[in-house]
């Protein structure tokens, strides 16, 4: 029997402390009168798990834990009802250290589309005055215009602000570039500011929904190696990362045509696989391009697989990949 894996990707990283924050919050005028769960959702443990797009930048952050709203505390439904009145509320929450709501302008510039089930917020990081080390303390893996935090070292500058499973979307308001010649230089220059005592603001994305957290954890584990005794060449690691990302997207979206239909039997007996008139299906994803050659002369003769009871349901075809919003 396989051992059940521990879910370490929680809404707030285990290495990041929380702090009590008092703030004012008012839902957007356009959200007044809507169903409460379409505007703001508070789970039974008092964690905010959803905020509408209109009210996203008004002061609360997904993953905040409500202590009280005005004079109401203890009940998620009552706190939600108080917030839905449409008036300015005095709210106390437990929030991860260094986190702030992202502004609409920054969100529009760096992440126009916020994926459902993910929290997006700003984190300001600065070396504590009593810290003598200049070690940054986090390892990033750049993929699809994000810096995935795959490791966080204790007793370093970022240890109490950034955790494994965070995705850094921008640094000081500038989006992380794609994985090309500029990404490594961009990250190195911005992280170097922390060593000199300067403050850096990170736009962070982190999954809140349980199913998404499990999915992200598997993805991060697939592009990292926790065995310190294993050493791999840099090009091998990059190939593995690209392959992991490609498989994640292709295997969820690709619908393979069936050639086991009666129409196929009508094709000519001569072999056309080497002729110039052959049909080619091109699949391009990440940095890899594949061409699949078919011996069926007409593309219209290809038919979709008929789903049987033993086959995977076609409902998964509608699900997008992790990065389809871009």
C-alpha positions in Angstrom: 0.0 0.0 0.0 1.4 3.4 -1.0 2.1 6.0 1.7 -0.3 9.0 1.6 1.7 12.1 0.8 1.5 15.1 3.1 0.0 18.2 1.7 2.5 20.9 2.5 1.1 23.5 0.2 -1.4 25.2 2.5 -3.0 28.7 2.0 -0.2 30.2 4.2 3.3 28.7 4.1 4.3 27.0 7.3 7.4 29.1 7.6 5.6 32.4 7.2 4.1 33.8 10.5 0.8 35.6 10.7 0.0 38.9 12.3 -3.1 40.7 13.4 -4.2 43.5 11.0 -6.9 46.1 11.5 -8.4 47.6 8.3 -11.4 49.2 6.7 -13.3 47.3 4.0 -16.3 48.1 1.8 -17.6 46.0 -1.0 -17.9 47.6 -4.4 -21.2 49.3 -5.1 -21.7 47.0 -8.1 -21.6 44.0 -5.7 -24.3 45.3 -3.4 -27.4 43.1 -3.6 -25.6 40.1 -5.2 -25.7 36.6 -3.7 -23.1 36.7 -0.8 -21.0 33.8 -2.1 -20.7 35.6 -5.4 -19.0 38.6 -3.7 -17.1 37.2 -0.7 -16.9 33.7 0.8 -15.8 32.9 4.4 -15.1 29.3 5.2 -16.0 27.6 8.5 -12.5 28.2 9.8 -13.1 31.9 9.1 -10.6 32.0 6.2 -11.6 34.2 3.2 -11.6 31.9 0.2 -13.1 34.1 -2.5 -13.4 37.8 -3.3 -15.1 39.1 -6.4 -13.2 40.9 -9.1 -14.9 44.2 -8.3 -14.0 44.1 -4.6 -10.6 42.4 -5.0 -8.5 45.5 -4.2 -10.6 47.0 -1.5 -8.5 45.8 1.5 -9.1 42.1 2.2 -6.9 39.3 0.9 -7.9 35.7 0.1 -6.3 33.6 2.9 -7.0 36.3 5.5 -8.7 34.8 8.6 -11.5 37.0 10.0 -11.3 37.8 13.7 -14.2 40.2 13.7 -16.3 42.5 11.5 -17.4 45.6 13.4 -18.5 44.0 16.7 -19.4 40.6 15.2 -17.1 37.6 15.6 -17.1 33.8 15.7 -19.7 33.0 13.0 -18.7 33.0 9.3 -22.3 33.6 8.1 -22.8 36.6 10.4 -19.5 38.2 9.4 -20.3 37.7 5.7 -23.8 39.3 6.2 -22.2 42.3 7.9 -19.8 42.8 5.0 -22.6 42.5 2.5 -24.5 45.4 3.9 -22.4 47.6 1.6 -21.2 50.0 4.3 -17.6 50.6 5.4 -16.7 47.9 8.0 -13.9 47.8 10.6 -12.3 44.4 10.2 -9.6 42.6 12.1 -7.9 39.7 10.4 -4.9 37.3 10.8 -2.7 37.8 7.7 0.6 36.4 6.5 3.5 38.7 7.4 4.3 41.4 4.9 1.2 40.8 2.7 -0.9 43.7 1.3 -3.8 43.9 -1.2 -2.6 44.4 -4.7 -3.7 47.6 -6.5 -5.9 47.5 -9.5 -3.2 49.2 -11.6 -0.6 46.6 -10.7 -2.9 43.7 -11.2 -3.9 45.0 -14.6 -0.3 45.4 -15.7 1.1 42.1 -14.3 -1.8 39.7 -14.1 -4.9 40.8 -16.0 -6.6 37.5 -15.5 -6.7 36.1 -11.9 -7.3 32.4 -11.9 -10.2 31.1 -9.9 -9.1 29.5 -6.6 -5.9 31.5 -6.4 -5.0 34.4 -4.1 -3.0 37.2 -5.5 -1.4 39.8 -3.2 1.7 41.9 -2.8 4.5 41.0 -0.3 7.0 43.5 0.8 10.4 42.0 1.8 13.2 43.8 3.6 16.1 42.5 5.6 15.4 42.8 9.3 17.7 45.3 11.0 19.0 42.7 13.5 19.9 40.2 10.7 23.5 40.0 9.7 23.3 37.5 6.9 22.9 38.6 3.3 21.6 35.2 2.1 18.4 35.6 0.1 17.1 32.1 1.1 14.8 31.0 -1.7 15.2 29.0 -4.9 13.2 29.9 -7.9 12.2 27.9 -11.0 11.1 30.2 -13.8 8.3 28.9 -16.0 5.6 30.6 -18.0 6.4 34.1 -16.7 6.4 33.1 -13.1 9.1 32.3 -10.5 8.0 29.2 -8.6 9.4 29.1 -5.1 10.6 25.5 -4.9 12.8 25.9 -1.8 12.9 28.3 1.2 15.9 28.2 3.6 15.5 29.1 7.3 17.3 32.0 8.9 17.6 34.0 5.7 16.2 37.3 4.4 13.0 35.9 2.8 12.4 33.0 5.2 9.6 34.8 7.1 8.0 36.4 4.0 8.1 33.9 1.1 7.4 30.2 1.2 7.6 27.1 -1.0 4.6 27.0 -3.3 4.4 30.8 -3.8 4.5 31.9 -7.4 6.2 35.3 -8.0 4.5 37.1 -10.9 6.4 40.4 -10.7 9.1 42.2 -8.8 8.7 45.9 -7.9 5.9 46.1 -10.4 7.8 44.7 -13.4 6.5 41.3 -14.6 8.8 38.3 -14.6 10.0 37.8 -18.2 9.6 34.5 -19.9 12.3 31.8 -19.7 14.7 33.3 -22.1 18.1 35.1 -21.8 16.7 38.0 -19.7 14.8 36.1 -16.9 17.9 35.0 -15.0 19.4 38.5 -15.0 16.1 40.1 -14.1 15.7 37.9 -11.0 19.3 38.1 -9.9 19.3 41.9 -10.1 16.1 42.3 -8.1 17.0 39.7 -5.4 20.4 41.4 -5.0 18.6 44.5 -3.7 17.6 42.6 -0.6 21.2 41.8 0.2 22.0 45.5 0.2 19.2 46.3 2.6 16.7 47.6 0.1 13.0 46.7 0.1 11.5 44.7 -2.7 7.8 44.2 -3.4 6.7 40.9 -4.9 3.4 40.1 -6.6 2.6 36.6 -5.3 0.1 34.1 -6.5 -0.9 31.1 -4.3 -3.6 28.4 -4.6 -6.3 28.5 -2.0 -8.6 25.8 -3.2 -7.6 22.4 -2.0 -7.7 20.6 -5.4 -5.6 23.3 -6.9 -3.1 23.2 -4.1 -2.7 19.5 -4.6 -2.2 20.0 -8.3 0.4 22.7 -7.8 2.2 20.7 -5.2 2.6 17.8 -7.7 3.8 20.2 -10.3 6.5 21.7 -8.1 7.6 18.3 -6.9 7.9 17.2 -10.5 10.3 20.0 -11.4 12.5 19.7 -8.3 14.6 17.0 -6.7 14.8 16.7 -3.0 17.6 14.1 -3.0 20.8 16.1 -2.2 23.0 13.2 -3.4 21.7 13.4 -6.9 23.4 15.8 -9.3 22.1 16.6 -12.8 23.4 18.8 -15.5 21.6 22.1 -15.9 20.5 21.3 -19.5 19.0 18.0 -18.2 17.0 19.8 -15.5 15.7 22.3 -18.0 14.6 19.6 -20.4 12.7 17.9 -17.5 11.0 21.1 -16.6 9.9 21.7 -20.2 8.7 18.1 -20.6 6.7 18.3 -17.3 5.0 21.5 -18.4 4.3 20.1 -21.9 2.7 16.9 -20.5 0.6 18.8 -18.0 -1.1 20.8 -20.8 -1.2 18.3 -23.6 -2.4 15.3 -21.7 -5.4 17.3 -20.3 -6.4 18.9 -23.6 -5.4 16.5 -26.4 -8.3 14.5 -27.9 -6.8 11.8 -30.1 -8.9 10.9 -33.2 -9.8 7.3 -33.7 -8.7 5.5 -36.9 -10.7 2.5 -36.0 -13.8 3.4 -38.1 -15.5 1.8 -41.0 -14.4 4.8 -43.2 -10.8 3.9 -42.8 -11.3 0.5 -44.5 -12.2 2.4 -47.7 -8.8 3.8 -48.1 -6.6 2.6 -51.0 -4.4 -0.4 -50.4 -1.2 1.4 -51.5 0.9 2.9 -48.8 0.7 6.7 -48.7 2.6 7.4 -45.6 5.7 8.5 -47.5 3.9 10.6 -50.1 3.7 14.4 -50.1 0.0 14.3 -49.9 0.0 12.8 -46.4 -1.9 14.4 -43.6 0.1 16.0 -40.8 -1.1 17.0 -37.4 1.2 19.5 -35.7 1.2 19.9 -31.9 3.3 22.7 -30.5 3.5 23.4 -26.8 6.2 24.9 -24.5 9.4 24.7 -26.6 8.7 21.4 -28.2 7.0 20.7 -31.6 5.8 17.3 -32.7 4.4 16.2 -36.0 2.2 13.1 -36.2 1.8 11.6 -39.6 -1.5 9.9 -40.6 -2.0 7.4 -43.4 -5.6 8.5 -43.8 -5.8 10.6 -47.0 -8.6 13.0 -45.9 -8.7 14.7 -42.5 -12.5 14.5 -42.6 -12.3 10.7 -42.4 -10.9 10.8 -38.9 -13.6 10.2 -36.3 -13.5 11.0 -32.6 -13.3 8.1 -30.1 -16.7 6.9 -29.0 -16.6 7.1 -25.2 -17.4 3.7 -23.5 -18.1 3.0 -19.9 -14.5 1.9 -19.4 -13.1 5.1 -21.0 -12.2 8.4 -19.4 -15.2 10.8 -19.4 -15.0 13.5 -22.0 -15.9 16.2 -19.5 -12.1 16.5 -18.8 -11.7 17.9 -22.3 -13.1 21.1 -21.1 -10.6 21.6 -18.3 -7.7 23.9 -19.1 -4.1 23.5 -18.2 -2.5 25.3 -15.3 -1.4 28.2 -17.4 -4.2 28.4 -20.0 -5.2 31.9 -18.8 -2.2 33.4 -20.5 
